[in-house]
Amino acid sequence: MLEAALQASEAAGLPPIAVTANLGKLLNLLVRVHGARRVLEIGTLGGYSTIWLARALAPGGELVTLEANPHYAEVALANIAAAGLADVVHLRVGPALETLPELAGEGVPFDFIFIDADKQNNPGYFEWSLKLSRPGTVIVCDNVVRDGAILDPDAIDPRGAVGAVQGIRRFYELLGAEPRVSATAMQTVGAKGYDGFAIALVTGQQ
Ligand SMILES: C[S@@+](CC[C@H](N)C(=O)[O-])C[C@H]1O[C@@H](n2cnc3c(N)ncnc32)[C@H](O)[C@@H]1O
């Protein structure tokens, strides 16, 4: 099903920017280790990481995933349904900075949050993730190394995303200064080159 989701995404013209299989598996393991029942994903694409995450949900769990592009969302919904996960995955279409406040208004925190959308908005996604958290929530943010470009404040993103390096740097500043989280970042080298992810535990302690 995971391979089929990638193939269907490629056939529908989606860019090949899903997580690698080993990061997908790591996300799956983290959700299982945590015993998470409510998972939030920011950035669905064709639903590849969504399937890894949703398969890991504890019984009775649900996953909300946010995607700005209606065509990508349509492809993702088909892939999610083919994987037998339509009942537990809820996809909201629209810019995440508009759908996140709606979720916050609903007032039910998430156990696990995966940030993987437009990197220039990572600072906003992190702030909304905190609002949607409780002590014990785990937040994972992908692509926080970018071939090492994040070391240079004037760097142009090696993958061409405008403002990505600056958005990631600002995300680190917020993460480092935030007393309610404890976090680290891991560098990875793999099928999609040199990058990494950050992982934060919301402790709630000031
Ligand atoms: C790296 S891809 C997500 C990959 C996916 N998590 C996976 O591994 O299968 C980033 C996604 O974020 C979406 N995106 C970009 N800007 C967005 C925004 N402002 N709000 C919501 N989604 C956005 C893109 O359309 C794209 O599908």
The ligand as an SDF file (V2000), in Angstrom:
LIG
                    3D

 27 29  0  0  0  0  0  0  0  0999 V2000
    7.1020   17.6900    1.8620 C   0  0  0  0  0  0  0  0  0  0  0  0
    5.4420   17.6550    1.3140 S   0  0  0  0  0  0  0  0  0  0  0  0
    4.6710   16.5860    2.5020 C   0  0  0  0  0  0  0  0  0  0  0  0
    5.1270   15.1790    2.3740 C   0  0  0  0  0  0  0  0  0  0  0  0
    4.3310   14.1970    3.2050 C   0  0  0  0  0  0  0  0  0  0  0  0
    4.3430   14.5570    4.6060 N   0  0  0  0  0  0  0  0  0  0  0  0
    4.9190   12.8170    3.0520 C   0  0  0  0  0  0  0  0  0  0  0  0
    5.9950   12.5880    3.5970 O   0  0  0  0  0  0  0  0  0  0  0  0
    4.3030   11.9920    2.3710 O   0  0  0  0  0  0  0  0  0  0  0  0
    4.8210   19.2160    1.7990 C   0  0  0  0  0  0  0  0  0  0  0  0
    3.3400   19.3750    1.5450 C   0  0  0  0  0  0  0  0  0  0  0  0
    2.9170   20.5690    2.1970 O   0  0  0  0  0  0  0  0  0  0  0  0
    1.9580   21.1790    1.3900 C   0  0  0  0  0  0  0  0  0  0  0  0
    1.8810   22.5980    1.7280 N   0  0  0  0  0  0  0  0  0  0  0  0
    2.6680   23.6010    1.2860 C   0  0  0  0  0  0  0  0  0  0  0  0
    2.2890   24.7600    1.8020 N   0  0  0  0  0  0  0  0  0  0  0  0
    1.2410   24.4860    2.6080 C   0  0  0  0  0  0  0  0  0  0  0  0
    0.4170   25.2830    3.4430 C   0  0  0  0  0  0  0  0  0  0  0  0
    0.6010   26.5950    3.5350 N   0  0  0  0  0  0  0  0  0  0  0  0
   -0.5620   24.6810    4.1320 N   0  0  0  0  0  0  0  0  0  0  0  0
   -0.7450   23.3260    4.0470 C   0  0  0  0  0  0  0  0  0  0  0  0
    0.0030   22.5370    3.2620 N   0  0  0  0  0  0  0  0  0  0  0  0
    0.9780   23.1020    2.5630 C   0  0  0  0  0  0  0  0  0  0  0  0
    2.4440   20.9410   -0.0200 C   0  0  0  0  0  0  0  0  0  0  0  0
    1.4000   21.1080   -0.9630 O   0  0  0  0  0  0  0  0  0  0  0  0
    2.9800   19.5310    0.0790 C   0  0  0  0  0  0  0  0  0  0  0  0
    1.9820   18.6010   -0.2540 O   0  0  0  0  0  0  0  0  0  0  0  0
  1  2  1  0
  2  3  1  0
  2 10  1  0
  3  4  1  0
  4  5  1  0
  5  6  1  0
  5  7  1  0
  7  8  2  0
  7  9  1  0
 10 11  1  0
 11 12  1  0
 11 26  1  0
 12 13  1  0
 13 14  1  0
 13 24  1  0
 14 15  1  0
 14 23  1  0
 15 16  2  0
 16 17  1  0
 17 18  1  0
 17 23  2  0
 18 19  1  0
 18 20  2  0
 20 21  1  0
 21 22  2  0
 22 23  1  0
 24 25  1  0
 24 26  1  0
 26 27  1  0
M  CHG  2   2   1   9  -1
M  END
$$$$
